[in-house]
């Protein structure tokens, strides 16, 4: 495992549609090492998700989540605000319902910048896990947001592209100073 270089906005790899991973290749040392290194990189930079194109690998794979806290029950770890550790390969998203929510997003490829993005609240996802098994996930809230954000990376889309208005685009320091204190979650 190793910490990988993160591509920053402007690098062409972030704007290209990533190639599907052949299910037979998922168990390969190359893909397994990539997954382990991506988790290590994500944790090093304190991210909640990291897509392969962000580390210069144009394949449809991302890692996401927080490790469970010591003593945390499995049910608590699945809470919609506590993104469970996951590897999703070749994800396919289906929106559930019409509800959307507007919330802040950031990105390791656009360091120290935040903006408000509207996304569907609830989704179903079909993908492969790191063992090459087909999995189906129902996600809502923050977990659904993270999955959509990372899947966007696989399609060459950055969160800035999803912003309705650039009025909320802010550096992290100003977000902490001016936005966070007055930001009221929408019901």
N, CA, C and O of each residue as an XYZ file, in Angstrom:
748
protein
N       0.846     -1.184      0.000
C       0.000      0.000      0.000
C       0.881      1.234      0.000
O       2.020      1.225      0.467
N       0.308      2.290     -0.542
C       1.030      3.554     -0.537
C       0.043      4.696     -0.688
O      -1.089      4.516     -1.138
N       0.502      5.874     -0.301
C      -0.304      7.071     -0.477
C      -0.084      7.546     -1.907
O       1.050      7.738     -2.346
N      -1.186      7.731     -2.623
C      -1.136      8.077     -4.037
C      -1.275      9.581     -4.249
O      -1.837     10.283     -3.409
N      -0.765     10.066     -5.368
C      -0.899     11.474     -5.727
C      -2.333     11.729     -6.172
O      -2.869     10.982     -6.991
N      -2.949     12.761     -5.649
C      -4.324     13.107     -5.981
C      -4.325     14.124     -7.123
O      -3.683     15.170     -7.034
N      -5.051     13.805     -8.195
C      -5.199     14.720     -9.324
C      -6.016     15.921     -8.885
O      -7.010     15.786     -8.172
N      -5.590     17.086     -9.314
C      -6.312     18.312     -8.972
C      -7.102     18.807    -10.170
O      -6.789     18.491    -11.318
N      -8.134     19.592     -9.879
C      -8.981     20.150    -10.922
C      -8.112     20.765    -12.018
O      -7.179     21.521    -11.748
N      -8.440     20.423    -13.242
C      -7.658     20.878    -14.380
C      -6.943     19.719    -15.064
O      -6.622     19.796    -16.250
N      -6.693     18.636    -14.309
C      -6.056     17.469    -14.913
C      -7.107     16.743    -15.762
O      -8.218     16.498    -15.291
N      -6.761     16.395    -17.016
C      -7.740     15.753    -17.914
C      -8.355     14.457    -17.386
O      -9.481     14.129    -17.760
N      -7.659     13.714    -16.535
C      -8.206     12.454    -16.020
C      -9.512     12.683    -15.259
O     -10.354     11.788    -15.191
N      -9.684     13.873    -14.688
C     -10.889     14.167    -13.915
C     -12.098     14.471    -14.798
O     -13.230     14.492    -14.315
N     -11.862     14.707    -16.087
C     -12.961     15.059    -16.995
C     -13.303     13.952    -17.983
O     -14.179     14.123    -18.830
N     -12.620     12.827    -17.879
C     -12.867     11.703    -18.795
C     -13.776     10.676    -18.131
O     -13.721     10.475    -16.918
N     -14.610     10.031    -18.938
C     -15.428      8.923    -18.425
C     -14.507      7.730    -18.214
O     -13.815      7.302    -19.138
N     -14.501      7.199    -17.006
C     -13.632      6.069    -16.663
C     -14.133      4.785    -17.312
O     -15.325      4.634    -17.583
N     -13.205      3.862    -17.556
C     -13.527      2.579    -18.171
C     -14.053      1.601    -17.113
O     -13.616      1.616    -15.962
N     -14.985      0.765    -17.519
C     -15.500     -0.278    -16.627
C     -14.382     -1.256    -16.284
O     -13.472     -1.493    -17.079
N     -14.473     -1.813    -15.090
C     -13.527     -2.843    -14.655
C     -14.122     -4.195    -15.041
O     -15.276     -4.485    -14.723
N     -13.343     -5.008    -15.716
C     -13.771     -6.367    -16.053
C     -13.925     -7.132    -14.731
O     -12.967     -7.203    -13.962
N     -15.100     -7.705    -14.447
C     -15.297     -8.425    -13.188
C     -14.223     -9.484    -12.918
O     -13.891     -9.746    -11.762
N     -13.685    -10.088    -13.967
C     -12.633    -11.100    -13.792
C     -11.328    -10.481    -13.302
O     -10.473    -11.184    -12.764
N     -11.169     -9.175    -13.484
C      -9.943     -8.482    -13.072
C      -9.993     -7.974    -11.628
O      -8.963     -7.592    -11.074
N     -11.175     -7.967    -11.019
C     -11.331     -7.393     -9.680
C     -10.402     -8.063     -8.666
O      -9.839     -7.378     -7.812
N     -10.233     -9.364     -8.739
C      -9.387    -10.089     -7.775
C      -7.892     -9.947     -8.064
O      -7.068    -10.441     -7.294
N      -7.541     -9.291     -9.142
C      -6.127     -9.178     -9.520
C      -5.343     -8.371     -8.485
O      -5.898     -7.482     -7.840
N      -4.063     -8.677     -8.327
C      -3.230     -7.901     -7.399
C      -3.243     -6.406     -7.728
O      -3.194     -5.583     -6.814
N      -3.306     -6.038     -9.007
C      -3.305     -4.630     -9.392
C      -4.523     -3.899     -8.831
O      -4.383     -2.822     -8.253
N      -5.704     -4.469     -8.996
C      -6.926     -3.818     -8.515
C      -6.978     -3.850     -6.983
O      -7.359     -2.854     -6.367
N      -6.606     -4.964     -6.362
C      -6.636     -5.058     -4.900
C      -5.649     -4.085     -4.255
O      -5.954     -3.479     -3.228
N      -4.468     -3.934     -4.854
C      -3.479     -2.977     -4.339
C      -3.987     -1.554     -4.533
O      -3.818     -0.707     -3.656
N      -4.609     -1.291     -5.681
C      -5.189      0.032     -5.923
C      -6.223      0.357     -4.850
O      -6.215      1.456     -4.297
N      -7.107     -0.582     -4.554
C      -8.141     -0.366     -3.532
C      -7.494     -0.053     -2.181
O      -7.873      0.920     -1.528
N      -6.531     -0.858     -1.758
C      -5.873     -0.632     -0.465
C      -5.170      0.726     -0.430
O      -5.237      1.442      0.569
N      -4.501      1.072     -1.519
C      -3.793      2.358     -1.573
C      -4.778      3.525     -1.589
O      -4.498      4.583     -1.025
N      -5.917      3.337     -2.227
C      -6.934      4.395     -2.238
C      -7.502      4.621     -0.842
O      -7.715      5.767     -0.447
N      -7.750      3.556     -0.089
C      -8.210      3.730      1.296
C      -7.159      4.487      2.105
O      -7.487      5.406      2.856
N      -5.903      4.099      1.947
C      -4.833      4.759      2.689
C      -4.736      6.235      2.305
O      -4.554      7.094      3.168
N      -4.857      6.526      1.020
C      -4.800      7.910      0.533
C      -5.983      8.719      1.059
O      -5.815      9.851      1.513
N      -7.171      8.139      0.995
C      -8.375      8.821      1.480
C      -8.239      9.176      2.957
O      -8.575     10.287      3.367
N      -7.747      8.234      3.750
C      -7.589      8.488      5.180
C      -6.492      9.513      5.450
O      -6.631     10.350      6.342
N      -5.396      9.451      4.683
C      -4.302     10.415      4.851
C      -4.786     11.847      4.644
O      -4.395     12.758      5.374
N      -5.644     12.032      3.636
C      -6.131     13.385      3.320
C      -7.473     13.691      3.956
O      -8.101     14.701      3.637
N      -7.915     12.823      4.856
C      -9.137     13.006      5.635
C     -10.370     13.201      4.754
O     -11.215     14.056      5.022
N     -10.455     12.388      3.692
C     -11.622     12.425      2.827
C     -12.629     11.385      3.253
O     -12.321     10.489      4.039
N     -13.840     11.511      2.727
C     -14.879     10.519      2.999
C     -15.078      9.615      1.786
O     -15.760      8.594      1.874
N     -14.484      9.991      0.658
C     -14.564      9.178     -0.542
C     -13.430      9.523     -1.478
O     -12.877     10.622     -1.430
N     -13.082      8.559     -2.344
C     -12.006      8.778     -3.309
C     -12.256      7.872     -4.511
O     -12.352      6.653     -4.375
N     -12.359      8.485     -5.687
C     -12.586      7.737     -6.920
C     -11.257      7.500     -7.629
O     -10.337      8.313     -7.536
N     -11.170      6.378     -8.336
C      -9.923      6.017     -9.017
C      -9.397      7.121     -9.946
O      -8.186      7.341     -9.976
N     -10.251      7.826    -10.708
C      -9.702      8.899    -11.534
C      -8.972      9.981    -10.722
O      -8.081     10.652    -11.242
N      -9.348     10.145     -9.468
C      -8.679     11.135     -8.623
C      -7.237     10.751     -8.306
O      -6.441     11.597     -7.899
N      -6.904      9.484     -8.491
C      -5.520      9.036     -8.282
C      -4.929      8.552     -9.614
O      -4.096      7.647     -9.662
N      -5.399      9.198    -10.694
C      -4.840      8.992    -12.036
C      -5.095      7.596    -12.607
O      -4.334      7.138    -13.460
N      -6.142      6.916    -12.157
C      -6.524      5.604    -12.685
C      -7.929      5.732    -13.257
O      -8.895      5.864    -12.506
N      -8.048      5.693    -14.572
C      -9.335      5.907    -15.219
C     -10.144      4.615    -15.291
O     -10.411      4.088    -16.371
N     -10.530      4.113    -14.103
C     -11.374      2.924    -13.997
C     -12.553      3.236    -13.079
O     -12.455      4.106    -12.214
N     -13.664      2.527    -13.267
C     -14.912      2.799    -12.549
C     -14.900      2.101    -11.179
O     -15.493      1.040    -10.985
N     -14.216      2.732    -10.265
C     -14.035      2.178     -8.920
C     -13.892      3.336     -7.949
O     -13.205      4.314     -8.245
N     -14.537      3.235     -6.787
C     -14.269      4.209     -5.730
C     -14.341      3.545     -4.368
O     -14.960      2.496     -4.188
N     -13.687      4.192     -3.418
C     -13.748      3.783     -2.016
C     -14.399      4.924     -1.248
O     -14.332      6.081     -1.664
N     -15.028      4.596     -0.129
C     -15.677      5.632      0.677
C     -15.893      5.115      2.089
O     -15.804      3.916      2.355
N     -16.178      6.045      2.983
C     -16.608      5.687      4.321
C     -15.639      6.014      5.421
O     -14.515      6.463      5.199
N     -16.123      5.771      6.618
C     -15.360      5.969      7.847
C     -15.226      4.617      8.531
O     -16.187      3.849      8.571
N     -14.047      4.313      9.070
C     -13.960      3.065      9.845
C     -14.849      3.177     11.076
O     -14.996      4.266     11.630
N     -15.444      2.066     11.513
C     -16.269      2.122     12.723
C     -15.421      2.569     13.919
O     -14.252      2.205     14.046
N     -16.037      3.358     14.778
C     -15.351      3.772     16.014
C     -15.273      2.584     16.950
O     -16.114      1.686     16.907
N     -14.266      2.588     17.789
C     -14.104      1.517     18.772
C     -15.381      1.373     19.601
O     -15.873      2.340     20.182
N     -15.901      0.158     19.641
C     -17.096     -0.118     20.434
C     -18.403      0.259     19.754
O     -19.470      0.112     20.351
N     -18.342      0.741     18.518
C     -19.553      1.155     17.818
C     -20.305     -0.073     17.316
O     -19.716     -0.951     16.685
N     -21.583     -0.134     17.591
C     -22.405     -1.262     17.146
C     -22.612     -1.195     15.640
O     -22.569     -0.114     15.053
N     -22.835     -2.337     15.017
C     -23.025     -2.408     13.559
C     -24.188     -1.525     13.118
O     -24.103     -0.854     12.089
N     -25.277     -1.523     13.891
C     -26.442     -0.716     13.526
C     -26.079      0.759     13.517
O     -26.502      1.490     12.621
N     -25.302      1.212     14.499
C     -24.876      2.603     14.529
C     -23.983      2.927     13.333
O     -24.064      4.024     12.780
N     -23.142      1.991     12.936
C     -22.227      2.213     11.825
C     -22.986      2.382     10.508
O     -22.469      2.994      9.574
N     -24.214      1.845     10.425
C     -25.006      1.964      9.212
C     -25.884      3.209      9.183
O     -26.619      3.419      8.218
N     -25.821      4.030     10.216
C     -26.585      5.266     10.264
C     -26.322      6.077      9.000
O     -25.192      6.103      8.513
N     -27.347      6.741      8.457
C     -27.199      7.435      7.177
C     -26.185      8.575      7.224
O     -25.697      8.981      6.169
N     -25.854      9.099      8.369
C     -24.843     10.152      8.454
C     -23.447      9.586      8.669
O     -22.461     10.311      8.534
N     -23.349      8.322      8.998
C     -22.062      7.656      9.232
C     -21.809      6.707      8.065
O     -22.253      5.559      8.093
N     -21.112      7.167      7.060
C     -20.901      6.386      5.842
C     -20.062      5.156      6.162
O     -18.925      5.290      6.615
N     -20.611      3.940      5.930
C     -19.830      2.732      6.201
C     -18.721      2.571      5.157
O     -18.851      3.049      4.030
N     -17.645      1.905      5.531
C     -16.568      1.642      4.574
C     -17.117      0.821      3.418
O     -17.836     -0.156      3.626
N     -16.774      1.224      2.192
C     -17.266      0.504      1.021
C     -16.307      0.648     -0.147
O     -15.567      1.625     -0.259
N     -16.343     -0.345     -1.003
C     -15.674     -0.320     -2.302
C     -16.770     -0.602     -3.313
O     -17.425     -1.641     -3.240
N     -16.977      0.304     -4.250
C     -17.984      0.086     -5.287
C     -17.291      0.131     -6.645
O     -16.590      1.087     -6.976
N     -17.506     -0.927     -7.419
C     -16.896     -1.070     -8.733
C     -18.010     -1.137     -9.770
O     -18.971     -1.891     -9.616
N     -17.872     -0.343    -10.823
C     -18.879     -0.241    -11.889
C     -20.275      0.070    -11.321
O     -21.241     -0.613    -11.660
N     -20.389      1.095    -10.461
C     -21.692      1.388     -9.845
C     -22.712      1.910    -10.855
O     -22.385      2.638    -11.792
N     -23.962      1.506    -10.622
C     -25.109      1.987    -11.395
C     -26.108      2.520    -10.381
O     -26.542      1.794     -9.487
N     -26.470      3.785    -10.523
C     -27.356      4.439     -9.559
C     -28.749      4.613    -10.136
O     -28.922      4.982    -11.298
N     -29.743      4.336     -9.289
C     -31.140      4.599     -9.628
C     -31.707      5.477     -8.512
O     -31.653      5.113     -7.338
N     -32.246      6.625     -8.888
C     -32.829      7.541     -7.904
C     -34.143      6.959     -7.410
O     -34.933      6.430     -8.191
N     -34.372      7.062     -6.096
C     -35.605      6.596     -5.468
C     -36.401      7.825     -5.029
O     -35.919      8.614     -4.217
N     -37.592      7.992     -5.548
C     -38.432      9.126     -5.178
C     -37.973     10.419     -5.826
O     -37.072     10.438     -6.663
N     -38.628     11.509     -5.408
C     -38.359     12.832     -5.978
C     -37.674     13.782     -5.015
O     -37.320     14.897     -5.398
N     -37.479     13.363     -3.767
C     -36.921     14.264     -2.762
C     -35.459     14.590     -3.072
O     -34.671     13.717     -3.434
N     -35.122     15.875     -2.920
C     -33.746     16.322     -3.069
C     -33.357     17.134     -1.843
O     -34.214     17.598     -1.090
N     -32.068     17.295     -1.657
C     -31.563     18.113     -0.556
C     -30.360     18.896     -1.047
O     -29.579     18.426     -1.874
N     -30.235     20.075     -0.526
C     -29.138     20.979     -0.839
C     -28.168     20.928      0.334
O     -28.567     21.163      1.475
N     -26.886     20.621      0.068
C     -25.921     20.553      1.169
C     -24.522     20.869      0.649
O     -24.280     20.914     -0.557
N     -23.616     21.085      1.589
C     -22.240     21.435      1.266
C     -21.460     20.215      0.804
O     -21.619     19.116      1.335
N     -20.612     20.434     -0.197
C     -19.696     19.398     -0.661
C     -18.318     20.002     -0.853
O     -18.161     21.195     -1.112
N     -17.333     19.139     -0.716
C     -15.948     19.480     -1.008
C     -15.343     18.320     -1.764
O     -16.016     17.318     -2.006
N     -14.082     18.440     -2.142
C     -13.464     17.409     -2.953
C     -11.949     17.459     -2.769
O     -11.355     18.537     -2.751
N     -11.330     16.289     -2.632
C      -9.878     16.237     -2.486
C      -9.170     16.754     -3.737
O      -8.013     17.169     -3.662
N      -9.850     16.735     -4.887
C      -9.256     17.245     -6.119
C      -9.444     18.754     -6.292
O      -8.883     19.358     -7.205
N     -10.232     19.345     -5.411
C     -10.431     20.797     -5.393
C     -10.213     21.221     -3.937
O     -11.165     21.582     -3.247
N      -8.959     21.178     -3.472
C      -8.688     21.371     -2.045
C      -9.151     22.722     -1.511
O      -9.072     23.753     -2.179
N      -9.635     22.665     -0.282
C      -9.994     23.860      0.487
C     -11.122     24.682     -0.111
O     -11.211     25.880      0.158
N     -11.990     24.073     -0.917
C     -13.132     24.762     -1.518
C     -14.396     23.981     -1.190
O     -14.390     22.750     -1.177
N     -15.483     24.707     -0.924
C     -16.776     24.093     -0.644
C     -17.849     24.802     -1.459
O     -17.682     25.950     -1.870
N     -18.967     24.087     -1.685
C     -20.115     24.684     -2.363
C     -21.351     23.844     -2.093
O     -21.253     22.658     -1.780
N     -22.508     24.465     -2.216
C     -23.775     23.763     -1.989
C     -24.240     23.111     -3.280
O     -24.262     23.727     -4.345
N     -24.615     21.830     -3.145
C     -25.044     21.028     -4.286
C     -26.381     20.370     -3.950
O     -26.566     19.850     -2.850
N     -27.302     20.397     -4.899
C     -28.585     19.710     -4.741
C     -28.463     18.310     -5.334
O     -28.026     18.140     -6.472
N     -28.856     17.311     -4.543
C     -28.798     15.915     -5.002
C     -30.032     15.163     -4.501
O     -30.651     15.560     -3.514
N     -30.384     14.073     -5.191
C     -31.452     13.208     -4.672
C     -31.089     12.683     -3.276
O     -29.922     12.419     -2.984
N     -32.092     12.539     -2.437
C     -31.898     12.123     -1.050
C     -31.727     10.613     -0.916
O     -31.036     10.132     -0.017
N     -32.368      9.869     -1.825
C     -32.410      8.415     -1.679
C     -32.087      7.746     -3.017
O     -32.598      8.141     -4.066
N     -31.228      6.724     -2.956
C     -30.817      6.022     -4.179
C     -30.695      4.517     -3.931
O     -30.539      4.064     -2.798
N     -30.770      3.776     -5.006
C     -30.405      2.361     -5.013
C     -29.167      2.241     -5.893
O     -29.069      2.904     -6.925
N     -28.234      1.407     -5.494
C     -26.989      1.235     -6.228
C     -26.750     -0.249     -6.458
O     -26.906     -1.075     -5.560
N     -26.370     -0.555     -7.677
C     -25.956     -1.913     -8.029
C     -24.502     -1.810     -8.458
O     -24.156     -0.970     -9.289
N     -23.643     -2.666     -7.892
C     -22.207     -2.589     -8.178
C     -21.566     -3.928     -7.847
O     -22.237     -4.877     -7.442
N     -20.261     -3.981     -8.027
C     -19.456     -5.099     -7.557
C     -18.711     -4.639     -6.324
O     -18.336     -3.470     -6.226
N     -18.488     -5.550     -5.373
C     -17.655     -5.232     -4.222
C     -16.214     -5.652     -4.530
O     -15.930     -6.103     -5.640
N     -15.318     -5.513     -3.577
C     -13.909     -5.807     -3.848
C     -13.628     -7.288     -4.063
O     -12.547     -7.654     -4.525
N     -14.595     -8.145     -3.730
C     -14.431     -9.580     -3.976
C     -15.041     -9.994     -5.313
O     -14.995    -11.169     -5.679
N     -15.606     -9.045     -6.037
C     -16.200     -9.344     -7.330
C     -17.630     -9.836     -7.249
O     -18.173    -10.343     -8.230
N     -18.252     -9.685     -6.063
C     -19.657    -10.094     -5.900
C     -20.571     -8.935     -6.278
O     -20.267     -7.776     -5.993
N     -21.699     -9.256     -6.927
C     -22.704     -8.238     -7.213
C     -23.377     -7.866     -5.908
O     -23.759     -8.739     -5.129
N     -23.522     -6.573     -5.669
C     -24.186     -6.104     -4.453
C     -25.221     -5.051     -4.822
O     -25.092     -4.344     -5.822
N     -26.248     -4.967     -3.989
C     -27.277     -3.944     -4.112
C     -27.303     -3.178     -2.801
O     -27.361     -3.774     -1.726
N     -27.259     -1.858     -2.892
C     -27.245     -1.001     -1.710
C     -28.381      0.003     -1.827
O     -28.609      0.584     -2.888
N     -29.087      0.198     -0.723
C     -30.074      1.278     -0.629
C     -29.440      2.328      0.282
O     -29.079      2.026      1.420
N     -29.304      3.548     -0.211
C     -28.650      4.593      0.582
C     -29.498      5.854      0.589
O     -30.216      6.152     -0.365
N     -29.396      6.585      1.691
C     -30.078      7.872      1.786
C     -29.211      8.838      2.579
O     -28.214      8.447      3.187
N     -29.604     10.094      2.562
C     -28.880     11.109      3.313
C     -27.446     11.291      2.841
O     -27.169     11.305      1.642
N     -26.538     11.430      3.804
C     -25.141     11.715      3.498
C     -24.480     10.577      2.726
O     -23.669     10.822      1.832
N     -24.820      9.341      3.065
C     -24.248      8.199      2.345
C     -24.628      8.258      0.869
O     -23.781      8.025      0.006
N     -25.893      8.569      0.565
C     -26.333      8.694     -0.827
C     -25.588      9.833     -1.520
O     -25.219      9.709     -2.687
N     -25.368     10.923     -0.824
C     -24.640     12.069     -1.387
C     -23.211     11.661     -1.751
O     -22.734     11.972     -2.843
N     -22.535     10.971     -0.847
C     -21.150     10.554     -1.089
C     -21.080      9.616     -2.297
O     -20.207      9.771     -3.152
N     -21.987      8.651     -2.371
C     -21.994      7.711     -3.493
C     -22.212      8.454     -4.815
O     -21.551      8.160     -5.811
N     -23.136      9.411     -4.821
C     -23.389     10.181     -6.042
C     -22.179     11.041     -6.421
O     -21.827     11.133     -7.597
N     -21.551     11.661     -5.439
C     -20.368     12.495     -5.686
C     -19.250     11.663     -6.302
O     -18.638     12.076     -7.286
N     -18.982     10.498     -5.731
C     -17.900      9.651     -6.233
C     -18.240      9.052     -7.595
O     -17.363      8.927     -8.450
N     -19.500      8.683     -7.806
C     -19.902      8.174     -9.117
C     -19.770      9.266    -10.172
O     -19.405      8.980    -11.312
N     -20.062     10.509     -9.809
C     -19.842     11.624    -10.735
C     -18.391     11.645    -11.221
O     -18.136     11.868    -12.405
N     -17.442     11.413    -10.313
C     -16.031     11.383    -10.715
C     -15.778     10.340    -11.802
O     -14.952     10.555    -12.689
N     -16.480      9.221    -11.738
C     -16.302      8.162    -12.727
C     -16.842      8.574    -14.094
O     -16.514      7.967    -15.113
N     -17.679      9.621    -14.099
C     -18.273     10.129    -15.330
C     -17.645     11.446    -15.782
O     -18.133     12.079    -16.719
N     -16.573     11.855    -15.124
C     -15.898     13.094    -15.502
C     -16.600     14.352    -15.029
O     -16.431     15.420    -15.618
N     -17.392     14.234    -13.962
C     -18.166     15.357    -13.439
C     -17.623     15.757    -12.074
O     -17.377     14.899    -11.227
N     -17.434     17.066    -11.856
C     -17.011     17.596    -10.560
C     -18.206     18.238     -9.864
O     -19.178     18.615    -10.520
N     -18.139     18.365     -8.540
C     -19.289     18.912     -7.817
C     -19.626     20.319     -8.279
O     -20.785     20.728     -8.207
N     -18.637     21.069     -8.751
C     -18.893     22.428     -9.250
C     -19.904     22.404    -10.404
O     -20.711     23.321    -10.551
N     -19.850     21.350    -11.213
C     -20.766     21.210    -12.342
C     -22.209     21.037    -11.875
O     -23.139     21.334    -12.625
N     -22.404     20.566    -10.663
C     -23.747     20.295    -10.129
C     -24.325     21.482     -9.361
O     -25.501     21.468     -8.998
N     -23.518     22.500     -9.113
C     -24.003     23.648     -8.343
C     -25.005     24.450     -9.162
O     -24.756     24.751    -10.329
N     -26.144     24.797     -8.553
C     -27.154     25.613     -9.233
C     -26.660     27.052     -9.376
O     -26.980     27.740    -10.344
N     -25.881     27.486     -8.402
C     -25.369     28.850     -8.378
C     -23.984     28.819     -7.747
O     -23.725     28.029     -6.839
N     -23.108     29.669     -8.224
C     -21.766     29.739     -7.648
C     -21.696     30.695     -6.456
O     -20.612     30.941     -5.928
N     -22.838     31.235     -6.030
C     -22.862     32.170     -4.894
C     -22.325     31.550     -3.612
O     -21.762     32.254     -2.773
N     -22.491     30.241     -3.453
C     -22.025     29.594     -2.227
C     -20.622     29.021     -2.360
O     -20.098     28.455     -1.401
N     -20.010     29.156     -3.517
C     -18.652     28.653     -3.696
C     -17.719     29.429     -2.778
O     -17.650     30.656     -2.848
N     -17.001     28.711     -1.913
C     -16.218     29.381     -0.888
C     -14.985     28.568     -0.524
O     -14.982     27.341     -0.624
N     -13.951     29.262     -0.104
C     -12.796     28.579      0.459
C     -13.171     28.065      1.838
O     -14.030     28.639      2.507
N     -12.535     26.993      2.260
C     -12.850     26.352      3.529
C     -12.746     27.322      4.704
O     -13.594     27.307      5.597
N     -11.734     28.147      4.710
C     -11.553     29.095      5.818
C     -12.747     30.054      5.912
O     -13.230     30.332      7.009
N     -13.221     30.559      4.773
C     -14.376     31.462      4.777
C     -15.664     30.711      5.092
O     -16.569     31.253      5.726
N     -15.742     29.461      4.645
C     -16.892     28.628      4.990
C     -17.001     28.540      6.512
O     -18.075     28.744      7.078
N     -15.892     28.237      7.161
C     -15.892     28.121      8.625
C     -16.226     29.442      9.296
O     -16.899     29.473     10.326
N     -15.762     30.510      8.719
C     -15.940     31.833      9.320
C     -17.331     32.408      9.072
O     -17.950     32.948      9.989
N     -17.827     32.295      7.837
C     -19.049     33.008      7.478
C     -20.269     32.138      7.208
O     -21.390     32.539      7.524
N     -20.076     30.970      6.637
C     -21.215     30.160      6.223
C     -21.665     29.174      7.282
O     -22.861     29.078      7.559
N     -20.756     28.450      7.871
C     -21.108     27.368      8.786
C     -21.943     27.866      9.958
O     -22.879     27.184     10.377
N     -21.624     29.040     10.493
C     -22.342     29.547     11.663
C     -23.774     29.954     11.337
O     -24.634     29.918     12.217
N     -24.046     30.336     10.107
C     -25.409     30.751      9.752
C     -26.154     29.731      8.913
O     -27.314     29.939      8.556
N     -25.491     28.637      8.600
C     -26.071     27.605      7.752
C     -27.093     26.806      8.548
O     -26.764     26.177      9.553
N     -28.315     26.841      8.090
C     -29.383     26.106      8.750
C     -29.822     24.986      7.819
O     -30.209     25.253      6.681
N     -29.769     23.731      8.277
C     -30.181     22.619      7.407
C     -31.621     22.803      6.948
O     -32.479     23.236      7.717
N     -31.875     22.470      5.688
C     -33.239     22.555      5.159
C     -34.001     21.302      5.543
O     -33.467     20.193      5.507
N     -35.232     21.492      5.902
C     -36.092     20.361      6.295
C     -36.847     19.846      5.109
O     -37.621     18.898      5.235
